[in-house]
Amino acid sequence: MPKTKDQKKQILERIKDKLAKSKSVVFTADKGLNVKVVEDLRGQLKDNGAEYLVAKKTLVKLATKEWPEFGDLKDLSGSVGLTLSYEDEVTGAKILTKVAKANDKLELGGGILENKYILPEMVKRLGSLPSREQLLARLVGSLNSPLSGLVRVLSGNTRNLVGVLAAIRDKKQTN
């Protein structure tokens, strides 16, 4: 049964509201994904502070009028899947990239990051980024490396001094 104009307006307002609240959005083509894959995807996204919803392409185009460069949606066939990341900008892209590798029916489109349209290649690059925790661990390791090197150098001089003093003590004891 077709939706009335009022229902379409409500859906459009809901999409606009969700777009405004999200930190990033990734668009996908909904081409025959089975229910199990979609439910698994929704569960993974929900566990990581993101959401997946499907809408008609025309409604998504109306909701994204603010981004004039939004021409790449025409490349997506069928309904459009929106993955909205609310907590972390990269979460949705990471999960979708992983699912798209395992399932060729999921086609990644462009997205929105920091209120700017991004191309599908950028979405794939975002999906390949290490997690926030991994990046923080690398940063801490990079900051810690010079300090630990300095500690080793300074302790080497102390260790050598102790070795020299021990050798002098041993020599005096044998004499």
Rosetta blueprint (number, residue, H / E / L):
1 M L
2 P L
3 K L
4 T L
5 K H
6 D H
7 Q H
8 K H
9 K H
10 Q H
11 I H
12 L H
13 E H
14 R H
15 I H
16 K H
17 D H
18 K H
19 L H
20 A H
21 K H
22 S L
23 K L
24 S E
25 V E
26 V E
27 F E
28 T E
29 A E
30 D E
31 K L
32 G L
33 L L
34 N L
35 V H
36 K H
37 V H
38 V H
39 E H
40 D H
41 L H
42 R H
43 G H
44 Q H
45 L H
46 K H
47 D H
48 N L
49 G L
50 A E
51 E E
52 Y E
53 L E
54 V E
55 A E
56 K L
57 K H
58 T H
59 L H
60 V H
61 K H
62 L H
63 A H
64 T L
65 K L
66 E L
67 W L
68 P L
69 E L
70 F L
71 G L
72 D H
73 L H
74 K H
75 D H
76 L L
77 S L
78 G L
79 S E
80 V E
81 G E
82 L E
83 T E
84 L E
85 S E
86 Y L
87 E L
88 D L
89 E L
90 V L
91 T H
92 G H
93 A H
94 K H
95 I H
96 L H
97 T H
98 K H
99 V H
100 A H
101 K H
102 A H
103 N L
104 D L
105 K L
106 L E
107 E E
108 L E
109 G E
110 G E
111 G E
112 I E
113 L E
114 E L
115 N L
116 K E
117 Y E
118 I E
119 L L
120 P H
121 E H
122 M H
123 V H
124 K H
125 R H
126 L H
127 G H
128 S L
129 L L
130 P L
131 S L
132 R H
133 E H
134 Q H
135 L H
136 L H
137 A H
138 R H
139 L H
140 V H
141 G H
142 S H
143 L H
144 N H
145 S H
146 P H
147 L H
148 S H
149 G H
150 L H
151 V H
152 R H
153 V H
154 L H
155 S H
156 G H
157 N H
158 T H
159 R H
160 N H
161 L H
162 V H
163 G H
164 V H
165 L H
166 A H
167 A H
168 I H
169 R H
170 D H
171 K H
172 K H
173 Q H
174 T H
175 N L
